[in-house]
């Protein structure tokens, strides 16, 4: 029996740290509901890692069984090639 992943994997936000301009990383915080199985959560995080180039920075288990994970990826800095 195959279970499909929910359309909305959880609450996603992109935190910013005050006073830190030009950070080398882009951040995403995902909250995983307690009803999602471990294998489904692992599959979701694996897809983020493979296709979105995210890496796991931190994970936390909250009271009630909800899991929160922090993902990060390097931001690409591209210089303009035209003389503007």
N, CA and C atoms as a LAMMPS dump frame, in Angstrom:
ITEM: TIMESTEP
0
ITEM: NUMBER OF ATOMS
252
ITEM: BOX BOUNDS ff ff ff
-5.0000000000000000e+02 5.0000000000000000e+02
-5.0000000000000000e+02 5.0000000000000000e+02
-5.0000000000000000e+02 5.0000000000000000e+02
ITEM: ATOMS id mol type element x y z
1 1 1 N 0.837 -1.177 0
2 1 2 C 0 0 0
3 1 3 C 0.88 1.239 0
4 2 1 N 0.648 2.132 -0.93
5 2 2 C 1.452 3.334 -1.066
6 2 3 C 0.665 4.538 -0.578
7 3 1 N 1.297 5.32 0.293
8 3 2 C 0.666 6.554 0.784
9 3 3 C 1.303 7.733 0.085
10 4 1 N 0.489 8.619 -0.381
11 4 2 C 1.029 9.818 -0.998
12 4 3 C 1.281 10.868 0.083
13 5 1 N 2.236 11.725 -0.184
14 5 2 C 2.553 12.794 0.75
15 5 3 C 1.472 13.862 0.668
16 6 1 N 1.184 14.517 1.77
17 6 2 C 0.176 15.578 1.724
18 6 3 C 0.643 16.728 0.842
19 7 1 N -0.313 17.435 0.275
20 7 2 C 0.023 18.548 -0.616
21 7 3 C 0.8 19.627 0.125
22 8 1 N 0.417 19.922 1.352
23 8 2 C 1.116 20.912 2.158
24 8 3 C 1.919 20.168 3.213
25 9 1 N 3.268 20.108 3.077
26 9 2 C 4.069 19.306 4.005
27 9 3 C 4.117 19.87 5.413
28 10 1 N 3.666 21.062 5.616
29 10 2 C 3.714 21.667 6.943
30 10 3 C 3.911 23.157 6.818
31 11 1 N 4.051 23.787 7.92
32 11 2 C 4.23 25.227 7.937
33 11 3 C 5.668 25.544 7.555
34 12 1 N 5.848 26.355 6.538
35 12 2 C 7.187 26.722 6.101
36 12 3 C 7.366 28.218 6.235
37 13 1 N 8.456 28.62 6.837
38 13 2 C 8.792 30.034 6.921
39 13 3 C 10.258 30.189 6.582
40 14 1 N 10.646 31.364 6.21
41 14 2 C 12.046 31.654 5.933
42 14 3 C 12.514 32.701 6.931
43 15 1 N 13.158 32.282 8.006
44 15 2 C 13.567 33.242 9.025
45 15 3 C 14.729 34.106 8.562
46 16 1 N 14.778 35.302 9.045
47 16 2 C 15.91 36.181 8.781
48 16 3 C 16.49 36.606 10.112
49 17 1 N 17.767 36.677 10.172
50 17 2 C 18.427 37.109 11.394
51 17 3 C 18.661 38.605 11.312
52 18 1 N 18.275 39.362 12.339
53 18 2 C 18.438 40.814 12.285
54 18 3 C 19.908 41.215 12.236
55 19 1 N 20.205 42.191 11.401
56 19 2 C 21.572 42.703 11.326
57 19 3 C 22.518 41.842 10.522
58 20 1 N 22.014 40.829 9.856
59 20 2 C 22.906 39.947 9.088
60 20 3 C 22.556 40.053 7.609
61 21 1 N 23.11 41.034 6.976
62 21 2 C 22.899 41.202 5.549
63 21 3 C 23.89 40.337 4.79
64 22 1 N 23.454 39.863 3.634
65 22 2 C 24.365 39.108 2.789
66 22 3 C 24.746 37.77 3.38
67 23 1 N 23.816 37.126 4.063
68 23 2 C 24.103 35.825 4.646
69 23 3 C 24.457 34.83 3.554
70 24 1 N 25.328 33.91 3.873
71 24 2 C 25.756 32.926 2.899
72 24 3 C 24.724 31.818 2.725
73 25 1 N 23.701 31.772 3.589
74 25 2 C 22.713 30.704 3.535
75 25 3 C 21.294 31.245 3.449
76 26 1 N 20.463 30.465 2.796
77 26 2 C 19.023 30.698 2.765
78 26 3 C 18.43 29.649 3.699
79 27 1 N 17.477 30.032 4.52
80 27 2 C 16.933 29.137 5.534
81 27 3 C 15.475 28.81 5.272
82 28 1 N 15.05 27.612 5.641
83 28 2 C 13.643 27.207 5.6
84 28 3 C 13.367 26.379 6.85
85 29 1 N 12.317 26.729 7.562
86 29 2 C 11.91 25.993 8.755
87 29 3 C 10.625 25.246 8.408
88 30 1 N 10.629 23.939 8.617
89 30 2 C 9.469 23.108 8.314
90 30 3 C 8.993 22.457 9.603
91 31 1 N 7.699 22.574 9.871
92 31 2 C 7.09 21.912 11.015
93 31 3 C 6.352 20.683 10.505
94 32 1 N 6.709 19.528 11.028
95 32 2 C 6.125 18.258 10.592
96 32 3 C 5.128 17.807 11.648
97 33 1 N 3.912 17.584 11.216
98 33 2 C 2.832 17.191 12.112
99 33 3 C 3.115 15.826 12.738
100 34 1 N 2.613 15.592 13.924
101 34 2 C 2.878 14.331 14.621
102 34 3 C 2.23 13.137 13.933
103 35 1 N 1.224 13.383 13.085
104 35 2 C 0.549 12.29 12.394
105 35 3 C 1.323 11.771 11.191
106 36 1 N 2.31 12.515 10.719
107 36 2 C 3.111 12.067 9.583
108 36 3 C 4.095 11 10.062
109 37 1 N 4.154 9.894 9.346
110 37 2 C 5.049 8.811 9.762
111 37 3 C 6.505 9.203 9.537
112 38 1 N 7.376 8.48 10.201
113 38 2 C 8.798 8.758 10.08
114 38 3 C 9.298 8.559 8.658
115 39 1 N 8.815 7.507 8.008
116 39 2 C 9.265 7.234 6.644
117 39 3 C 8.768 8.304 5.671
118 40 1 N 7.549 8.811 5.868
119 40 2 C 7.043 9.889 5.013
120 40 3 C 7.835 11.176 5.24
121 41 1 N 8.162 11.473 6.494
122 41 2 C 8.95 12.666 6.795
123 41 3 C 10.347 12.545 6.194
124 42 1 N 10.927 11.375 6.291
125 42 2 C 12.252 11.149 5.706
126 42 3 C 12.209 11.313 4.198
127 43 1 N 11.159 10.783 3.554
128 43 2 C 11.022 10.916 2.103
129 43 3 C 10.879 12.382 1.699
130 44 1 N 10.105 13.149 2.471
131 44 2 C 9.922 14.566 2.17
132 44 3 C 11.245 15.323 2.294
133 45 1 N 11.989 15.06 3.374
134 45 2 C 13.267 15.751 3.56
135 45 3 C 14.292 15.322 2.522
136 46 1 N 14.236 14.063 2.101
137 46 2 C 15.137 13.58 1.056
138 46 3 C 14.861 14.297 -0.257
139 47 1 N 13.586 14.515 -0.578
140 47 2 C 13.248 15.245 -1.801
141 47 3 C 13.747 16.681 -1.74
142 48 1 N 13.609 17.326 -0.577
143 48 2 C 14.139 18.688 -0.422
144 48 3 C 15.645 18.696 -0.643
145 49 1 N 16.32 17.687 -0.121
146 49 2 C 17.777 17.635 -0.231
147 49 3 C 18.226 17.363 -1.671
148 50 1 N 17.569 16.429 -2.338
149 50 2 C 18.007 16.049 -3.675
150 50 3 C 17.644 17.08 -4.73
151 51 1 N 16.42 17.58 -4.693
152 51 2 C 15.961 18.441 -5.766
153 51 3 C 16.077 19.925 -5.444
154 52 1 N 16.013 20.281 -4.176
155 52 2 C 16.117 21.683 -3.807
156 52 3 C 17.481 22.061 -3.289
157 53 1 N 18.366 21.087 -3.163
158 53 2 C 19.735 21.284 -2.662
159 53 3 C 19.766 21.827 -1.238
160 54 1 N 18.786 21.408 -0.413
161 54 2 C 18.743 21.798 0.992
162 54 3 C 19.531 20.788 1.811
163 55 1 N 20.078 21.231 2.931
164 55 2 C 20.738 20.328 3.871
165 55 3 C 20.155 20.564 5.259
166 56 1 N 20.14 19.512 6.048
167 56 2 C 19.574 19.584 7.39
168 56 3 C 20.55 20.31 8.308
169 57 1 N 20.086 21.39 8.922
170 57 2 C 20.927 22.153 9.842
171 57 3 C 20.601 21.828 11.29
172 58 1 N 19.31 21.597 11.578
173 58 2 C 18.898 21.35 12.955
174 58 3 C 17.546 20.663 12.954
175 59 1 N 17.313 19.828 13.94
176 59 2 C 15.994 19.223 14.114
177 59 3 C 15.617 19.283 15.588
178 60 1 N 14.313 19.314 15.839
179 60 2 C 13.827 19.474 17.206
180 60 3 C 12.489 18.742 17.328
181 61 1 N 12.307 18.014 18.428
182 61 2 C 11.027 17.38 18.715
183 61 3 C 10.352 18.196 19.805
184 62 1 N 9.151 18.677 19.498
185 62 2 C 8.417 19.533 20.416
186 62 3 C 7.476 18.704 21.287
187 63 1 N 6.942 19.327 22.31
188 63 2 C 5.972 18.658 23.171
189 63 3 C 4.756 18.308 22.319
190 64 1 N 4.274 17.101 22.447
191 64 2 C 3.142 16.653 21.646
192 64 3 C 3.558 15.839 20.44
193 65 1 N 4.858 15.739 20.179
194 65 2 C 5.336 14.905 19.088
195 65 3 C 5.559 15.619 17.767
196 66 1 N 5.255 16.902 17.696
197 66 2 C 5.507 17.658 16.477
198 66 3 C 7.01 17.832 16.299
199 67 1 N 7.47 17.719 15.061
200 67 2 C 8.896 17.882 14.767
201 67 3 C 9.108 19.153 13.976
202 68 1 N 10.173 19.855 14.268
203 68 2 C 10.54 21.065 13.532
204 68 3 C 11.961 20.874 13.033
205 69 1 N 12.152 21.128 11.743
206 69 2 C 13.485 20.988 11.148
207 69 3 C 13.877 22.29 10.464
208 70 1 N 15.151 22.621 10.557
209 70 2 C 15.721 23.782 9.903
210 70 3 C 16.575 23.27 8.752
211 71 1 N 16.26 23.74 7.547
212 71 2 C 17.028 23.393 6.365
213 71 3 C 17.76 24.64 5.895
214 72 1 N 18.925 24.445 5.3
215 72 2 C 19.667 25.579 4.764
216 72 3 C 20.284 25.196 3.432
217 73 1 N 20.529 26.211 2.619
218 73 2 C 21.265 26.011 1.379
219 73 3 C 22.014 27.293 1.078
220 74 1 N 23.118 27.131 0.403
221 74 2 C 23.943 28.283 0.06
222 74 3 C 23.236 29.135 -0.972
223 75 1 N 23.328 30.438 -0.778
224 75 2 C 22.768 31.345 -1.771
225 75 3 C 23.81 31.59 -2.839
226 76 1 N 23.339 31.692 -4.053
227 76 2 C 24.255 31.942 -5.173
228 76 3 C 24.325 33.443 -5.43
229 77 1 N 25.49 33.97 -5.408
230 77 2 C 25.709 35.383 -5.71
231 77 3 C 26.191 35.473 -7.144
232 78 1 N 25.422 36.165 -7.96
233 78 2 C 25.774 36.303 -9.362
234 78 3 C 26.05 37.774 -9.641
235 79 1 N 27.22 38.055 -10.179
236 79 2 C 27.576 39.422 -10.553
237 79 3 C 26.965 39.738 -11.912
238 80 1 N 26.584 40.98 -12.072
239 80 2 C 26.047 41.406 -13.351
240 80 3 C 27.138 41.391 -14.409
241 81 1 N 26.802 40.948 -15.588
242 81 2 C 27.785 40.872 -16.657
243 81 3 C 27.717 42.083 -17.58
244 82 1 N 26.63 42.849 -17.501
245 82 2 C 26.539 44.045 -18.347
246 82 3 C 27.043 45.27 -17.576
247 83 1 N 27.429 46.26 -18.265
248 83 2 C 27.942 47.489 -17.644
249 83 3 C 26.76 48.436 -17.417
250 84 1 N 26.163 48.338 -16.256
251 84 2 C 24.989 49.188 -15.988
252 84 3 C 25.302 50.24 -14.97
